Amino acid sequence: MSGISPARPLRAFRLYWSMVRYGRAHNRDFAREHFAFFDEMRRRLAGYVGELAGLRVLDVGCGKSMWLTLLLQSAGAQVTGIDTEAVTALRGLRKYNSIVKNNGVERALRTVAWDILFARPYYKHLEEACGFPLLFEGLDVRRMSAQELDFDDDTFDLVVSHEVFEHLPDLDATVESIQRVMKPTGITYIYTHNYASISGGHHIAWKYPDSEPSETVPPWDHLRENRFPDIPSWLNRLRERDYREAFGKSFDIAEWLHTTREGEKLLTPDIQAELAEFSADELLTKGFVTIARPRKVGAALLNAAEESHGA
């Protein structure tokens, strides 16, 4: 479903024009930020899984750029990227017709714009940032809902995701589905954009709140008067405590990492008072990473012990 009402064409035009403008200005920045996330993930996971090469990996919500799936494959992992949108590096009517059928005309037009205006320079910048060849051949990307994963139990060593979980309509069902398809020794590395942060409303005007603060959209507008609600994607509005609770039901959390802080100079005493239900830390933390193991290791070890005793 489109995030823009057809009754507001002027606001829609302004939003998408700003998206094109930001994309053109920051395409290289996006590529560098994405590789930095991948590199940090690889470093943090080394103590849990060693090298990424050879691991069976699931990328939840790989997106039209497929950047994390692509980087993982290029690093030697056996990775599958899934998304609710038809995803492929190829262009053509079949791809766009599939997106129109399953996700709507507006989503298809955004994908066409990505393919034509941004894809080629983005991948060039990404390869420059990572320093190794990007391997597109044989990329395994599938249209699939994270709530109903079409994989066997105990399939994946690693489940990753980047800024996807804040868009999920049923967090509990997704977490349970992911737990099912993970091996007992598997691990997650899931980054969620914090809805309470200044950029958490996903308005493009607050993409870079510290270096490019908006002169039009008030800070934390999505938590206050919400005068500028038009954004290009749906958000579930869940808070950090909701994610902790959901993961805690099916996973043993190894690390819960807060990422960068943003907007500290913009959080005035008046705004803090207006948003008193949120702590300053919650308002200033951009996102959090969940590193967790599925809570079925004990059962697996018990079964192994019983099999060994029976032998």
N, C-alpha and C positions, 0 to 999 in steps of 0.2 A: 504494500500500500504506500502511495506517495505521502510524504510528510507535508505537502503543500496543498492548500485548498485552491481549487480553480477560481474561487470567488475573489482571490487576491492576486491577480496576475502581476501587478506592479511589484509587490513584495517578493513574489516568486522570482521575477526577473532580476531584481536586485540581489537576492540571495545567490542565485546561480552565477550571476556575473561576478560576484565577489569570490565564489568558489573557483571560477576560471582564473581570476586575477591572482588569488593566493596560490593556485596550482602552478601558474607560470612563474611566479616570483620565487616559489619555494620547492620546486621539483627536486633540485639537487639536495636541499635540506632534508626533505622527506627520505630520500635514499640514504643519506648519511645517518639519519636518526634510526632508520630501520636496521641498517647494518650494526649500529652501536647496540641496539637491543639484542640482536642475534649474538653478537660477540660477548655481551655481558651474560646472556643466557648460557652460552657454551661454557664460559668460565665458571659460573655458579654450579652448573650441572656436573662438572667434571668430578666432583667429590661423590656424586651419587651414581653416575652411569659411565664414567670414564669418557672415552671418545664418542662422538655422535655417529661416526661411521659404522654402518651395519645395524644400527638400531631400527626397530619398527616403530614409526612415529605417526601420530595423527595430529593434523593441524586443523583445529576447529574454527571455522569461519575464515577461510584463507583469503577471501575477498577477490575482487577482479584483478588485482595486481599479483596475487599469489606469492608475494615476496618472501614470506617466511617458509612456505613449502619449497620454493625455488632455492633458497639459501641452504636449507636442510639437505635437499637432494644433492646440491653441488658440493656439500661437505661429506657426502657418502652415506647419508641415512636413507633407509627405505621408507619413504614418507608418502602419506595420502592426505591431500587437502580436501576438505569438504566445505560447501557453502550452500545456502538456500537458492542462490543465483547460479545460472549456468556459467561456469568459469573455464576459460581456455585462453591461451595466448593468441590463438588464431582469430581471424575476423571472418565475418560472413553472415548471410541472412539466417542460416539455421540457428546460429548462436543468438542473434538478436530476437528472432521470432520466439525462441524458447524463453528468453527473459520477459518479453511482452506477455506471453501466455501465463507464466508462473509468478512474475513480479510486477507487471504493469509497464505501461508505456514510459512513464517518467524514469523508472529504473533503467530501462533499455537505452533511453537517450543519454543518461549519465554514462553508461558503459561505452556507447559510441563515442562520446566526447573524450573519455579516457583513452580509448584505442587510437583515436586520430590525433589528439593534441598532446598527450602526456606519456604514453607507454614507452615509445622508443627512447626518448631522452632519459626517462626515469631508469630504465634497465641499464643504459650506458653509465649513468651516475652510480647506480648500485654496484655494478661490476668494478668501477674505479675505486669505490669505497672498500670493497671486500678484498680486492687484490687476487682473486682466483676466478677462473672462468665460470660463468653461470650456465648450468646444464638444463636446457629446456626439453631436450629429447626424452621421451618416455615419462614425462611428468604425469603423475596420477592425481587428477583432480575430479571430484564427483559432486553432483548436486544431491544434497542429502541434509535432512534435519538432524541437529545434534541431539534432539529429544528422542529420536528413534534411529539409532545408529545401526546400519545394516552390516554389522561385522560379528564374527563369532566371539564368544567369551574369551577373555585372556589372550587378546591379539597383540596389544601394543605395549612396548617398553616405555614409551614416553608420549604424553599428550600435551600439546602446546596450544596457546591461543594468545592473540594480541588485540585488545580493545574490541572484544566481541560480546563478552558476558553481560555487559550493561544493556545489550539489545535483545536479550533472550526473554521470551514471554513466560517461560516456565523454568526457572532456575533449578528447582529441586529435581524435576524430571531429567534435565540435562546432566546434572551432577551424577545422578543414579545411572544414567545411560553410559556416561564416560567410565564410571567405576566398573561397570560390567565388562567392558571391552578391554580393560587394562589387565596386564599380567599381574600376579600377586606381588612381584618385585618392581612393578612399574612406578613411575614418578610423573608428576605434573609440573608444568611451568606455565601458569596462566596469569596473564596480566589483564586487569580490569581497570578501566578508566573510572575514577571516583566521581559519581554523580554530584556530590556536594562540593567539588572543587570549582574554581572559577571558570574552568574550561569544560566542566562536566556536563553542561547543557548542550554541548556539541555545536554551539553556534560558531560559525567560521570566524566571526569577528573576534572571538577570544581564543583563537588557535595559539597565539603567542602573547599571552597576557602581560608578560614583563617587558618584552622588547617592542611589541606593537599593540599597546592597549587601545581598546575601541573608544572612539569619540562619540559613538551613536548608541550602542547597547550598554546599559549600566552594568557594572560588575555584579556577578551572581544574580543577574536578572531572572534566571530560570528558577531560583529559590525565593525570589521576592515578588515583584509585581507581574513578572512574566509578560512584559509588554512586547517582547520580540520572540514569540514562540516558534516561528517557522524555522525548522531545521530539516535536513534531508534524510533523517532516519528516526525511527521510533526508539524510545528509551524506556526501560522498565522502572526507573526512578528508585531502585533499591539502594540501600546504604551499606557501608562496609560491614556492619554487624550482621546484616542479612546474608552476605556471602560467607562470613565465618560460620554462621549457623548451618547453612546449606552444606558446605564442605565438611563440617564437623560430623554430620550424620553418616557419611560414607567413607571418609578419609581420615587418616592420621596426619595432621599438619606438621610438616618438618620445619618450614619457615614461612613466615608471613611478612613480606618485605614491603615497606613503603618506598615509593619512588620519589622523584624530585618534588620540592615544594614550589608553589607559584602564587603570585598575587599578594605577597606579604605587604607591599607598600600600598596596596589598594584596599586592604581590609581595615577600614576606619572603625573607631569605637562605635559610631552610629550604626554601621552595617553589622558589626558583631552583635550589638544589642538587638537589632531587628531580627537577626538569625540566631537568637539565643539558644534554640534547641540543638544547634550544631556547635561543637567545640572549635576552637581556632585551628587545631591540628586537622580536623576533618575538612574544614573549609580550605585549608592551604595545601593539602596533600593531593597531588595530581592523580595518583593511582596506587595499586598494590598488586604484588605478585604472590600467587599461591603455589608453594612447592609442597606437594603432599603425596602420600602413598595410599593406595586403596586399602580399605580395612578388610582384607581377606587373606593377609599373609599368615595369620595365626591358623586359619582354617586349612590353608594349603600345607603348612608345616605339619599339622595334625594328621591330615590325610596321608602325607608322605611317611610319617612315623608309623601309622597303622599298616600301610602297605609293606613297610620294611619289617614290621613285627610279624605280619602274616607270612612273609617269605621265609 
